[in-house]
Amino acid sequence: MARPTPFPILTLLAALMAVLAGCATVPGGPQGPAMRLAGVMSDVYVTALLERLFAVGDPRDTASYLVGREGEKMQRVEQTLAGRYAEAFTEPELAELVAFFDSPLGRKVQATYSSVFYRTLAERGRPAEIQKRMGQRLRTAFKAAFSVAELKEVNRFFASPLGKKWRAKGQEIDRDLFADEDIRVLRQVARVECMVDALTPEVRRQRARRNDPEASVAAILGQQSALLDSVGDACECAVGKLDGKLGAKGMWRLSPAKRAKQRAELVTSGTCPAPVAAGPSS
C-alpha cells in the first residue's frame, strides 16, 4: 500500500536563537494558548537542533546548558511569536493547535520538519530549487519516520480548515517577522558550536575528576564566569571573521573539523583573543 504524502509543513522557528527587539503583550497571558504554542514550537526546534549538531554526552549537555543561558532572549522570541499567533488565530483555534502540536504526533511532525529544514540553510541554489529539494527530503523523511496511520492523521490535520489556515498564516508571519532570518540563525548557531568545542573539554575533565559522567554542566560551568565570558568573546570574534571571509552559508559548507581548524588559527595568530584558563572547580 502506498503511503500518503504529507502536506508541506511551515515553521516559524528559524529565528529561535536570534534576538528580536521588544516583547509582545500576549492575550491570555503567559499561560494562554498562544504562549503555550510558542513554547512548544521553540522546544521542538531547540531539541532538533541539538540532536543534529552535537553528539550525545558531554557536547550535547554543554550545548543544552549554553542554550539555557539564553533563556531571556528565547523568552522574547516566544513572546513575539505568541503575539503574532494571538493576532492570527482565535483562542479556540490556538487551543486546537496546541493540542495537535504538543501531542507526540505533532511534536514528531515538527521535529522531522526542523531536522530537514536545518539541512537546507547553507545550501547553494535559487530559492525555488532549494525549496524543491526540501520538499523531496520531507517526503522521504516522513515516509521513513511515520506509519501509514500517522501520515493519514497528519494529512487530516493539514487538510482541515484550521490546518490550511495554519499554513497560510504561517507564511504571512514568516514573511513579516523572519525575512532573511536564516543567515542570523547560522551565525548564532556557529557561535554556539564554537563555544561547545571550547568548553566541552572542561566539562569532560571535571566529570572525569568527579567520576560522574552525568555531573551537572551548570554546576561545572556556573561559577566559571570569566571562562564563559572569554570563550564567548573569542567565539564572537572567530565566527565574525569567518563570516566576513566566507559568508554565513559558506562557513557552514565547511566540515565541522575545518571550521574548528580555522577558528583555532584565528586565535593562534592573535587575530582573536584566547580564552582564559579554567578556574578551580569544586
ABEGO torsion letter per residue (X at the ends): XBBBBBBBBBBAAAAAABBBBEBBBBBGEAABAAAAAAAAAAAAAAAAAAAAABBBEAAAAAAAAAAAAAAAAAAAAAAAAAAAAAAABBAAAAAAAAAAAABAAAAAAAAAAAAAAAAAAABBEBAAAAAAAAAAAAAAAAAAABBAAAAAAAAAAAABAAAAAAAAAAAAAAAAAABGAAAAAAAAAAAAAAAAAAAAAAAAAAAAAAGBAABBAAAAAAABAAAAAAAAAAAAAAAAAAAAAAEAAAAAABBAAAAAAAAAAAAAAGABBBBBBBBBBX
